[in-house]
Structure formats: structure tokens, C-alpha cells
């Protein structure tokens, strides 16, 4: 249910907002990877979650571009 709500929220956003969110997610992923490499990351499952969110954002961007 939570994921469906997130995707619906993404679909309501404009292309510029989606690009901003994509940049923010990629920065977060970079920071998580850096923390993981230096053994400072407690919740390693967050990396997987952020990667999936990036894929979701890119999918919505592609859908909007094709529509």
C-alpha cells in the first residue's frame, strides 16, 4: 500500500519536480554508499530502498515523456 501511494504521488508531480526528486535520491544513494564503505551505516536495507525509488522515479519520467 505504501509503495502505491508513493507512485501515485510521483505521477502527480511535474517533470521538473521529478527531476529534482531524482537528483535528491541519487545524492542520498551516494551518501549511503559512502557511509557503508566507512562502516558508519546502520540500516543497510536503506540502500536497496533508495535504488528502487530511483527506478520508480525514472519509470514515471519515462511514462510522462511517452505520453
Biopython code that builds the backbone (N, CA, C, O; Angstrom):
import numpy as np
from Bio.PDB.StructureBuilder import StructureBuilder

atoms = [
    (1, "UNK", "N", (0.824, -1.192, 0.000)),
    (1, "UNK", "CA", (0.000, 0.000, 0.000)),
    (1, "UNK", "C", (0.868, 1.256, 0.000)),
    (1, "UNK", "O", (0.588, 2.216, -0.718)),
    (2, "UNK", "N", (1.912, 1.238, 0.805)),
    (2, "UNK", "CA", (2.774, 2.396, 0.938)),
    (2, "UNK", "C", (3.432, 2.757, -0.393)),
    (2, "UNK", "O", (3.537, 3.930, -0.751)),
    (3, "UNK", "N", (3.870, 1.729, -1.117)),
    (3, "UNK", "CA", (4.562, 1.948, -2.387)),
    (3, "UNK", "C", (3.596, 2.526, -3.417)),
    (3, "UNK", "O", (3.959, 3.430, -4.170)),
    (4, "UNK", "N", (2.369, 2.008, -3.455)),
    (4, "UNK", "CA", (1.386, 2.514, -4.404)),
    (4, "UNK", "C", (1.112, 3.991, -4.168)),
    (4, "UNK", "O", (0.965, 4.759, -5.119)),
    (5, "UNK", "N", (1.043, 4.389, -2.906)),
    (5, "UNK", "CA", (0.809, 5.790, -2.554)),
    (5, "UNK", "C", (1.982, 6.649, -3.043)),
    (5, "UNK", "O", (1.777, 7.746, -3.561)),
    (6, "UNK", "N", (3.201, 6.150, -2.878)),
    (6, "UNK", "CA", (4.395, 6.869, -3.318)),
    (6, "UNK", "C", (4.374, 7.061, -4.834)),
    (6, "UNK", "O", (4.681, 8.145, -5.331)),
    (7, "UNK", "N", (4.012, 6.008, -5.564)),
    (7, "UNK", "CA", (3.974, 6.090, -7.027)),
    (7, "UNK", "C", (2.878, 7.051, -7.476)),
    (7, "UNK", "O", (3.071, 7.812, -8.425)),
    (8, "UNK", "N", (1.741, 7.023, -6.810)),
    (8, "UNK", "CA", (0.661, 7.955, -7.154)),
    (8, "UNK", "C", (1.101, 9.400, -6.925)),
    (8, "UNK", "O", (0.788, 10.282, -7.724)),
    (9, "UNK", "N", (1.821, 9.636, -5.840)),
    (9, "UNK", "CA", (2.341, 10.979, -5.572)),
    (9, "UNK", "C", (3.325, 11.408, -6.655)),
    (9, "UNK", "O", (3.343, 12.569, -7.066)),
    (10, "UNK", "N", (4.143, 10.462, -7.114)),
    (10, "UNK", "CA", (5.102, 10.779, -8.174)),
    (10, "UNK", "C", (4.384, 11.152, -9.465)),
    (10, "UNK", "O", (4.793, 12.076, -10.167)),
    (11, "UNK", "N", (3.323, 10.433, -9.771)),
    (11, "UNK", "CA", (2.605, 10.686, -11.019)),
    (11, "UNK", "C", (1.932, 12.054, -11.034)),
    (11, "UNK", "O", (1.664, 12.596, -12.106)),
    (12, "UNK", "N", (1.657, 12.617, -9.862)),
    (12, "UNK", "CA", (1.014, 13.930, -9.771)),
    (12, "UNK", "C", (2.003, 15.071, -9.949)),
    (12, "UNK", "O", (1.599, 16.211, -10.179)),
    (13, "UNK", "N", (3.301, 14.774, -9.844)),
    (13, "UNK", "CA", (4.316, 15.823, -9.909)),
    (13, "UNK", "C", (4.670, 16.167, -11.351)),
    (13, "UNK", "O", (4.464, 15.373, -12.269)),
    (14, "UNK", "N", (5.204, 17.365, -11.523)),
    (14, "UNK", "CA", (5.633, 17.810, -12.850)),
    (14, "UNK", "C", (7.008, 17.210, -13.168)),
    (14, "UNK", "O", (7.665, 16.622, -12.308)),
    (15, "UNK", "N", (7.416, 17.375, -14.414)),
    (15, "UNK", "CA", (8.708, 16.831, -14.849)),
    (15, "UNK", "C", (9.866, 17.470, -14.082)),
    (15, "UNK", "O", (10.831, 16.790, -13.735)),
    (16, "UNK", "N", (9.772, 18.767, -13.821)),
    (16, "UNK", "CA", (10.843, 19.450, -13.085)),
    (16, "UNK", "C", (10.929, 18.935, -11.653)),
    (16, "UNK", "O", (12.023, 18.731, -11.129)),
    (17, "UNK", "N", (9.783, 18.726, -11.025)),
    (17, "UNK", "CA", (9.775, 18.202, -9.649)),
    (17, "UNK", "C", (10.328, 16.783, -9.607)),
    (17, "UNK", "O", (11.041, 16.412, -8.675)),
    (18, "UNK", "N", (9.993, 15.992, -10.627)),
    (18, "UNK", "CA", (10.514, 14.623, -10.691)),
    (18, "UNK", "C", (12.030, 14.630, -10.849)),
    (18, "UNK", "O", (12.726, 13.830, -10.223)),
    (19, "UNK", "N", (12.540, 15.529, -11.681)),
    (19, "UNK", "CA", (13.998, 15.617, -11.859)),
    (19, "UNK", "C", (14.681, 16.044, -10.567)),
    (19, "UNK", "O", (15.751, 15.537, -10.232)),
    (20, "UNK", "N", (14.065, 16.980, -9.837)),
    (20, "UNK", "CA", (14.629, 17.402, -8.553)),
    (20, "UNK", "C", (14.653, 16.240, -7.568)),
    (20, "UNK", "O", (15.632, 16.043, -6.847)),
    (21, "UNK", "N", (13.565, 15.474, -7.545)),
    (21, "UNK", "CA", (13.496, 14.334, -6.631)),
    (21, "UNK", "C", (14.510, 13.260, -7.018)),
    (21, "UNK", "O", (15.096, 12.608, -6.154)),
    (22, "UNK", "N", (14.713, 13.082, -8.319)),
    (22, "UNK", "CA", (15.695, 12.105, -8.796)),
    (22, "UNK", "C", (17.107, 12.504, -8.365)),
    (22, "UNK", "O", (17.887, 11.662, -7.920)),
    (23, "UNK", "N", (17.425, 13.769, -8.495)),
    (23, "UNK", "CA", (18.750, 14.260, -8.081)),
    (23, "UNK", "C", (18.944, 14.054, -6.578)),
    (23, "UNK", "O", (20.009, 13.627, -6.133)),
    (24, "UNK", "N", (17.904, 14.361, -5.805)),
    (24, "UNK", "CA", (17.991, 14.193, -4.354)),
    (24, "UNK", "C", (18.183, 12.729, -3.976)),
    (24, "UNK", "O", (18.959, 12.417, -3.074)),
    (25, "UNK", "N", (17.482, 11.834, -4.662)),
    (25, "UNK", "CA", (17.598, 10.408, -4.373)),
    (25, "UNK", "C", (18.994, 9.898, -4.728)),
    (25, "UNK", "O", (19.561, 9.082, -4.001)),
    (26, "UNK", "N", (19.541, 10.371, -5.832)),
    (26, "UNK", "CA", (20.882, 9.941, -6.222)),
    (26, "UNK", "C", (21.935, 10.442, -5.240)),
    (26, "UNK", "O", (22.903, 9.738, -4.948)),
    (27, "UNK", "N", (21.747, 11.659, -4.729)),
    (27, "UNK", "CA", (22.668, 12.175, -3.714)),
    (27, "UNK", "C", (22.583, 11.340, -2.440)),
    (27, "UNK", "O", (23.597, 11.025, -1.818)),
    (28, "UNK", "N", (21.351, 10.990, -2.065)),
    (28, "UNK", "CA", (21.173, 10.162, -0.867)),
    (28, "UNK", "C", (21.838, 8.806, -1.049)),
    (28, "UNK", "O", (22.482, 8.299, -0.131)),
    (29, "UNK", "N", (21.685, 8.217, -2.232)),
    (29, "UNK", "CA", (22.318, 6.926, -2.504)),
    (29, "UNK", "C", (23.837, 7.035, -2.415)),
    (29, "UNK", "O", (24.492, 6.152, -1.862)),
    (30, "UNK", "N", (24.392, 8.106, -2.954)),
    (30, "UNK", "CA", (25.840, 8.318, -2.867)),
    (30, "UNK", "C", (26.287, 8.385, -1.413)),
    (30, "UNK", "O", (27.270, 7.754, -1.023)),
    (31, "UNK", "N", (25.549, 9.162, -0.612)),
    (31, "UNK", "CA", (25.902, 9.300, 0.804)),
    (31, "UNK", "C", (25.778, 7.970, 1.543)),
    (31, "UNK", "O", (26.606, 7.652, 2.397)),
    (32, "UNK", "N", (24.750, 7.197, 1.215)),
    (32, "UNK", "CA", (24.580, 5.894, 1.865)),
    (32, "UNK", "C", (25.724, 4.954, 1.504)),
    (32, "UNK", "O", (26.236, 4.234, 2.361)),
    (33, "UNK", "N", (26.124, 4.962, 0.236)),
    (33, "UNK", "CA", (27.239, 4.114, -0.193)),
    (33, "UNK", "C", (28.530, 4.533, 0.510)),
    (33, "UNK", "O", (29.328, 3.687, 0.915)),
    (34, "UNK", "N", (28.724, 5.824, 0.649)),
    (34, "UNK", "CA", (29.921, 6.332, 1.318)),
    (34, "UNK", "C", (29.929, 5.895, 2.780)),
    (34, "UNK", "O", (30.958, 5.453, 3.291)),
    (35, "UNK", "N", (28.782, 6.018, 3.456)),
    (35, "UNK", "CA", (28.685, 5.595, 4.859)),
    (35, "UNK", "C", (28.915, 4.094, 4.979)),
    (35, "UNK", "O", (29.543, 3.635, 5.934)),
    (36, "UNK", "N", (28.409, 3.329, 4.016)),
    (36, "UNK", "CA", (28.580, 1.883, 4.059)),
    (36, "UNK", "C", (30.053, 1.506, 3.891)),
    (36, "UNK", "O", (30.542, 0.582, 4.540)),
    (37, "UNK", "N", (30.747, 2.223, 3.025)),
    (37, "UNK", "CA", (32.160, 1.933, 2.787)),
    (37, "UNK", "C", (33.006, 2.243, 4.013)),
    (37, "UNK", "O", (34.036, 1.607, 4.235)),
    (38, "UNK", "N", (32.578, 3.221, 4.815)),
    (38, "UNK", "CA", (33.343, 3.592, 6.003)),
    (38, "UNK", "C", (32.778, 2.963, 7.278)),
    (38, "UNK", "O", (33.128, 3.358, 8.390)),
    (39, "UNK", "N", (31.900, 1.982, 7.094)),
    (39, "UNK", "CA", (31.293, 1.237, 8.212)),
    (39, "UNK", "C", (30.538, 2.134, 9.194)),
    (39, "UNK", "O", (30.554, 1.886, 10.400)),
    (40, "UNK", "N", (29.883, 3.168, 8.687)),
    (40, "UNK", "CA", (29.090, 4.044, 9.543)),
    (40, "UNK", "C", (27.595, 3.828, 9.346)),
    (40, "UNK", "O", (26.783, 4.410, 10.066)),
    (41, "UNK", "N", (27.225, 2.993, 8.370)),
    (41, "UNK", "CA", (25.811, 2.812, 8.030)),
    (41, "UNK", "C", (25.203, 1.724, 8.905)),
    (41, "UNK", "O", (25.704, 0.601, 8.952)),
    (42, "UNK", "N", (24.112, 2.067, 9.603)),
    (42, "UNK", "CA", (23.432, 1.104, 10.463)),
    (42, "UNK", "C", (22.385, 0.307, 9.688)),
    (42, "UNK", "O", (22.308, -0.915, 9.817)),
    (43, "UNK", "N", (21.581, 0.999, 8.884)),
    (43, "UNK", "CA", (20.476, 0.373, 8.173)),
    (43, "UNK", "C", (20.870, 0.166, 6.711)),
    (43, "UNK", "O", (20.632, 1.038, 5.876)),
    (44, "UNK", "N", (21.466, -0.975, 6.401)),
    (44, "UNK", "CA", (21.945, -1.221, 5.039)),
    (44, "UNK", "C", (20.805, -1.458, 4.060)),
    (44, "UNK", "O", (21.003, -1.321, 2.853)),
    (45, "UNK", "N", (19.628, -1.807, 4.540)),
    (45, "UNK", "CA", (18.498, -2.035, 3.635)),
    (45, "UNK", "C", (18.020, -0.732, 3.000)),
    (45, "UNK", "O", (17.287, -0.757, 2.011)),
    (46, "UNK", "N", (18.423, 0.390, 3.554)),
    (46, "UNK", "CA", (18.035, 1.690, 3.005)),
    (46, "UNK", "C", (18.628, 1.888, 1.607)),
    (46, "UNK", "O", (18.030, 2.567, 0.773)),
    (47, "UNK", "N", (19.800, 1.298, 1.348)),
    (47, "UNK", "CA", (20.423, 1.400, 0.029)),
    (47, "UNK", "C", (19.507, 0.783, -1.025)),
    (47, "UNK", "O", (19.260, 1.383, -2.071)),
    (48, "UNK", "N", (19.013, -0.402, -0.745)),
    (48, "UNK", "CA", (18.120, -1.104, -1.670)),
    (48, "UNK", "C", (16.834, -0.305, -1.886)),
    (48, "UNK", "O", (16.338, -0.205, -3.008)),
    (49, "UNK", "N", (16.308, 0.252, -0.819)),
    (49, "UNK", "CA", (15.075, 1.031, -0.896)),
    (49, "UNK", "C", (15.255, 2.269, -1.776)),
    (49, "UNK", "O", (14.391, 2.579, -2.596)),
    (50, "UNK", "N", (16.366, 2.968, -1.608)),
    (50, "UNK", "CA", (16.626, 4.173, -2.387)),
    (50, "UNK", "C", (16.845, 3.819, -3.857)),
    (50, "UNK", "O", (16.397, 4.549, -4.741)),
    (51, "UNK", "N", (17.530, 2.704, -4.127)),
    (51, "UNK", "CA", (17.736, 2.276, -5.515)),
    (51, "UNK", "C", (16.400, 2.006, -6.197)),
    (51, "UNK", "O", (16.206, 2.367, -7.358)),
    (52, "UNK", "N", (15.486, 1.373, -5.479)),
    (52, "UNK", "CA", (14.166, 1.085, -6.053)),
    (52, "UNK", "C", (13.369, 2.367, -6.267)),
    (52, "UNK", "O", (12.634, 2.489, -7.247)),
    (53, "UNK", "N", (13.513, 3.322, -5.349)),
    (53, "UNK", "CA", (12.820, 4.593, -5.511)),
    (53, "UNK", "C", (13.348, 5.344, -6.734)),
    (53, "UNK", "O", (12.576, 5.982, -7.450)),
    (54, "UNK", "N", (14.648, 5.272, -6.975)),
    (54, "UNK", "CA", (15.229, 5.902, -8.166)),
    (54, "UNK", "C", (14.628, 5.273, -9.417)),
    (54, "UNK", "O", (14.274, 5.978, -10.361)),
    (55, "UNK", "N", (14.515, 3.960, -9.424)),
    (55, "UNK", "CA", (13.926, 3.272, -10.577)),
    (55, "UNK", "C", (12.467, 3.678, -10.765)),
    (55, "UNK", "O", (12.009, 3.851, -11.895)),
    (56, "UNK", "N", (11.742, 3.830, -9.670)),
    (56, "UNK", "CA", (10.336, 4.255, -9.762)),
    (56, "UNK", "C", (10.227, 5.656, -10.355)),
    (56, "UNK", "O", (9.379, 5.914, -11.209)),
    (57, "UNK", "N", (11.091, 6.553, -9.897)),
    (57, "UNK", "CA", (11.073, 7.927, -10.403)),
    (57, "UNK", "C", (11.394, 7.937, -11.898)),
    (57, "UNK", "O", (10.725, 8.620, -12.674)),
    (58, "UNK", "N", (12.410, 7.185, -12.300)),
    (58, "UNK", "CA", (12.790, 7.140, -13.710)),
    (58, "UNK", "C", (11.671, 6.540, -14.561)),
    (58, "UNK", "O", (11.466, 6.965, -15.698)),
    (59, "UNK", "N", (10.956, 5.568, -14.031)),
    (59, "UNK", "CA", (9.844, 4.962, -14.756)),
    (59, "UNK", "C", (8.739, 5.987, -14.993)),
    (59, "UNK", "O", (8.195, 6.073, -16.094)),
    (60, "UNK", "N", (8.408, 6.761, -13.965)),
    (60, "UNK", "CA", (7.360, 7.783, -14.105)),
    (60, "UNK", "C", (7.797, 8.850, -15.093)),
    (60, "UNK", "O", (6.981, 9.331, -15.880)),
    (61, "UNK", "N", (9.079, 9.233, -15.068)),
    (61, "UNK", "CA", (9.585, 10.225, -16.021)),
    (61, "UNK", "C", (9.438, 9.699, -17.443)),
    (61, "UNK", "O", (9.017, 10.434, -18.336)),
    (62, "UNK", "N", (9.779, 8.438, -17.659)),
    (62, "UNK", "CA", (9.660, 7.825, -18.983)),
    (62, "UNK", "C", (8.202, 7.760, -19.430)),
    (62, "UNK", "O", (7.893, 8.040, -20.588)),
    (63, "UNK", "N", (7.313, 7.392, -18.520)),
    (63, "UNK", "CA", (5.885, 7.331, -18.847)),
    (63, "UNK", "C", (5.377, 8.699, -19.283)),
    (63, "UNK", "O", (4.625, 8.808, -20.252)),
    (64, "UNK", "N", (5.785, 9.735, -18.571)),
    (64, "UNK", "CA", (5.340, 11.092, -18.920)),
    (64, "UNK", "C", (5.907, 11.532, -20.266)),
    (64, "UNK", "O", (5.238, 12.221, -21.036)),
    (65, "UNK", "N", (7.138, 11.131, -20.539)),
    (65, "UNK", "CA", (7.767, 11.510, -21.811)),
    (65, "UNK", "C", (7.079, 10.818, -22.994)),
    (65, "UNK", "O", (6.954, 11.405, -24.068)),
    (66, "UNK", "N", (6.640, 9.594, -22.802)),
    (66, "UNK", "CA", (5.993, 8.844, -23.880)),
    (66, "UNK", "C", (4.540, 9.219, -24.062)),
    (66, "UNK", "O", (3.954, 8.927, -25.105)),
    (67, "UNK", "N", (3.941, 9.863, -23.065)),
    (67, "UNK", "CA", (2.516, 10.205, -23.144)),
    (67, "UNK", "C", (2.280, 11.460, -23.967)),
    (67, "UNK", "O", (1.136, 11.884, -24.131)),
]
sb = StructureBuilder()
sb.init_structure("model")
sb.init_model(0)
sb.init_chain("A")
sb.init_seg("    ")
for serial, (resi, resn, name, xyz) in enumerate(atoms, 1):
    if name == "N":
        sb.init_residue(resn, " ", resi, " ")
    sb.init_atom(name, np.array(xyz, "f"), 0.0, 1.0, " ", f" {name:<3s}", serial, name[0])
structure = sb.get_structure()
